[in-house]
Amino acid sequence: MTTQGENVTVKPPTRRDQQRQATLDEIVRTARTLLVETHDISLRAVAQTMGMTAPALYRYVSNLEDLTLRVAAQVYDDLLATLEDAAAPYEGDPAAQVVAGSTAFRQWSLRHRQEFGLTFANPITSSAKSVDLGADLLGGHVEPPPGAPPIGAECTAAAHRFGSFFGRLVVALWDVQGYPETGQVPAPSDGGLSASRWAGLAPEVPTEASWSFVRAWARLYGTTALEVFGHIDSDIVTSGALFRDTMNDCGEVLGLQHRRAELQRVVTEVLAT
């Protein structure tokens, strides 16, 4: 196949390529199932479950790190589909979509604690994610962080597809209502931003607005992690009260104070599904 306007011929995958990909997909699915059932992933367990020898498994994945990153990439994409489904009924209202997606993220995380831990609180997967605020807010291609192994590229891309769900909606929101007011704590100085590796990556978005995005994500992730890992009273988790309060905080950070009651109804609707 030749792409339009380019003299590039793309050969269709051979039967052998298709069989290899099918086996690799099965390996990833098996590892993910073992993670959920046993709270761990090991190459030996995957090989035994699939009736393979360990040397045969190494023809498809380089090592445990490779397999872990592949599982995380799949988790990111499945989670993204969940967020998109939750946001779909609120099409045309980016504020409601952000809240719906945030609530769906929390609900998914509570139902998939092991996968949450692997994807969002694991040194292996963290090493494959770059701090790329521009990619989250504005989309586009992302590169793995310096020094990251090439095998992490798939996880890096999936992580930023997830981040872009929130980023593009927040930018769409600001396009309609304007940027939020500066918070009581200003964004880090230019030097600080450079040190954290996201200075200048989203030049179309003012620094203070980018800082608001980071602050809102920190609140959402922090509260969700507390609930997922059981670091807070289970009755509070069950009630949803802390999460609702977090959504109010995030709304204030993003400049949505005037829609607080309306957006709390969105939280209620998604929690009920």
C-alpha positions in Angstrom: 0.0 0.0 0.0 1.3 3.5 -0.9 0.3 6.4 1.3 -1.1 9.4 -0.6 1.5 12.0 -1.5 4.4 9.7 -0.4 6.4 7.1 -2.1 6.2 4.7 0.8 5.0 1.2 0.4 3.7 -0.5 3.5 3.6 -4.3 3.2 0.7 -6.1 4.9 1.7 -8.3 7.8 2.6 -11.8 6.9 0.8 -14.8 8.4 3.9 -15.4 10.6 3.7 -11.7 11.8 0.0 -12.1 12.6 0.7 -15.3 14.6 3.5 -13.7 16.5 1.3 -10.7 17.4 -1.5 -12.9 18.5 0.9 -14.8 20.8 2.3 -11.6 22.2 -1.2 -10.3 22.8 -2.0 -13.5 24.7 1.1 -13.2 26.8 0.1 -9.6 27.8 -3.5 -10.7 28.6 -2.2 -13.6 30.6 0.2 -11.4 32.6 -2.6 -9.0 33.3 -4.9 -11.7 34.5 -2.2 -13.1 36.8 -1.6 -9.5 38.2 -5.3 -9.3 39.1 -5.5 -12.8 40.5 -2.1 -13.2 42.3 -1.1 -9.5 42.7 2.1 -10.2 40.8 3.6 -10.7 37.4 6.4 -13.2 36.7 7.8 -14.6 33.5 7.8 -18.1 35.0 4.1 -17.9 35.9 3.1 -16.5 32.5 5.0 -19.3 30.7 3.5 -22.0 32.9 0.0 -20.7 32.5 0.4 -20.6 28.7 2.1 -24.0 28.5 5.3 -22.4 27.2 8.9 -22.8 28.2 10.8 -19.7 29.6 13.1 -19.6 26.6 10.1 -19.6 24.3 8.7 -16.7 26.1 11.9 -14.7 25.7 11.3 -14.8 21.9 8.4 -12.4 22.5 9.4 -10.2 25.4 12.9 -9.1 26.4 12.5 -9.4 30.2 10.0 -8.7 33.0 10.4 -4.9 32.5 9.3 -5.3 28.9 6.3 -7.4 29.8 5.3 -5.0 32.7 5.4 -2.0 30.3 3.3 -3.8 27.7 0.7 -4.6 30.3 0.7 -1.0 31.5 0.2 0.3 28.0 -2.8 -2.0 27.6 -4.2 -0.8 30.9 -3.8 2.8 29.9 -5.8 2.3 26.7 -8.5 0.3 28.4 -8.8 3.0 31.0 -9.0 5.7 28.4 -11.9 3.9 26.7 -13.7 3.9 30.1 -13.2 7.7 30.5 -14.3 8.4 27.0 -17.5 6.3 27.5 -18.2 8.2 30.7 -17.7 11.6 29.1 -19.7 10.8 25.9 -23.2 11.7 27.3 -21.8 15.2 28.0 -20.5 16.0 24.6 -20.2 19.7 23.9 -19.7 20.5 27.6 -15.9 20.1 28.4 -16.4 21.0 32.0 -18.9 18.2 32.5 -16.8 15.8 30.5 -13.7 16.5 32.7 -15.8 15.8 35.8 -17.3 12.7 34.3 -13.9 11.4 33.3 -12.4 12.2 36.7 -15.2 10.3 38.4 -14.9 7.4 36.1 -11.1 7.4 36.8 -11.8 7.1 40.5 -14.4 4.4 40.1 -12.2 2.4 37.7 -9.3 2.7 40.1 -11.3 1.3 43.0 -12.4 -1.6 40.9 -8.9 -2.3 39.5 -6.6 -1.7 42.4 -3.8 -4.0 41.2 -3.8 -2.5 37.7 -3.9 1.0 39.2 -0.8 0.2 41.3 1.0 -1.2 38.3 0.2 1.7 36.0 0.3 4.7 38.4 2.5 3.6 41.3 5.3 1.3 40.0 8.9 2.3 39.5 9.1 0.4 36.2 6.2 2.1 34.6 7.1 5.5 36.0 10.5 5.3 34.3 8.8 5.1 30.9 6.6 8.2 31.4 8.1 11.6 30.5 6.9 14.8 32.2 5.4 16.3 29.1 2.7 18.8 30.0 2.6 20.1 26.4 1.6 16.7 25.1 -1.1 16.3 27.7 -2.6 19.8 27.1 -2.1 20.0 23.3 -1.6 16.5 22.1 1.0 15.5 19.5 3.9 13.1 19.5 5.7 12.3 22.7 9.2 10.9 23.3 10.3 8.7 26.1 12.3 10.4 28.8 16.1 10.6 28.4 17.6 7.3 29.5 14.4 5.3 29.2 14.7 1.9 27.6 13.3 1.7 24.0 10.9 -0.9 25.2 9.1 1.8 27.1 8.0 3.7 24.0 4.6 2.0 23.8 3.9 2.7 27.5 5.0 6.3 27.0 2.6 6.9 24.1 -0.3 5.2 26.0 0.3 7.3 29.1 0.0 10.5 27.1 -3.1 9.3 25.3 -4.5 9.0 28.8 -3.2 12.4 29.9 -4.4 14.1 26.7 -8.0 13.1 27.6 -7.9 15.5 30.4 -5.6 18.0 28.8 -7.6 18.6 25.6 -10.9 19.0 27.6 -9.3 21.5 29.9 -7.9 23.5 27.0 -11.4 23.4 25.3 -12.9 24.6 28.5 -10.5 27.5 28.8 -11.1 28.4 25.1 -14.8 28.9 26.0 -14.6 30.6 29.4 -11.1 32.0 29.5 -8.2 31.0 31.7 -8.6 30.6 35.5 -7.4 33.2 37.9 -4.0 32.9 39.4 -4.0 30.8 42.6 -2.7 31.8 46.0 0.5 29.9 45.3 2.1 31.0 42.0 3.6 28.6 39.5 7.3 27.8 40.0 9.7 30.2 38.5 11.1 29.6 35.0 14.1 28.0 36.5 11.9 25.6 38.5 9.8 24.7 35.5 12.9 24.0 33.4 14.2 21.8 36.2 11.0 19.8 36.2 11.2 19.5 32.4 7.9 20.9 31.3 8.8 24.6 30.8 8.0 25.8 27.3 6.3 22.6 26.3 2.9 24.2 26.0 3.7 27.8 24.9 0.1 28.3 23.7 -1.1 27.9 27.3 -0.1 30.6 29.8 2.2 29.3 32.6 -0.4 29.9 35.3 -3.0 28.0 33.4 -0.6 25.0 32.9 0.1 25.2 36.7 -3.7 25.0 37.3 -3.8 21.8 35.3 -1.0 20.3 37.3 -2.7 21.3 40.6 -6.0 19.8 39.6 -4.4 16.5 38.5 -2.4 16.3 41.8 -5.7 16.6 43.8 -7.5 14.0 41.7 -4.6 11.5 41.7 -3.8 12.1 45.4 -7.3 11.4 46.6 -7.7 8.4 44.3 -4.5 6.9 45.5 -5.4 7.4 49.1 -8.7 5.6 48.5 -7.2 2.8 46.4 -4.4 1.9 48.8 -6.6 2.0 51.9 -4.8 5.0 53.5 -8.1 6.5 54.6 -11.2 5.3 56.5 -13.2 2.9 54.3 -16.4 4.6 55.4 -15.2 7.8 53.8 -14.4 5.9 50.6 -17.8 4.3 50.5 -19.6 7.6 51.1 -17.7 9.4 48.3 -17.6 12.5 50.4 -13.8 13.1 50.1 -13.9 12.6 46.4 -16.8 15.0 46.0 -14.9 17.6 48.0 -11.9 17.0 45.7 -14.0 17.6 42.7 -15.1 20.9 44.2 -11.4 21.8 44.8 -10.5 20.8 41.2 -13.4 22.9 39.9 -12.2 25.9 41.8 -8.6 25.5 40.5 -9.9 25.2 36.9 -12.2 28.2 37.3 -15.5 26.4 37.6 -16.8 27.7 40.9 -20.0 29.0 39.3 -21.0 25.5 38.2 -20.3 23.7 41.4 -23.9 22.4 42.0 -24.3 21.4 38.4 -21.0 19.5 38.2 -21.8 17.7 41.5 -24.8 16.3 39.7 -22.5 14.9 37.1 -20.5 13.3 39.8 -23.7 11.7 41.2 -24.7 10.4 37.8 -21.3 8.8 37.1 -21.1 7.3 40.6 -24.5 5.7 40.0 -23.5 3.9 36.8 
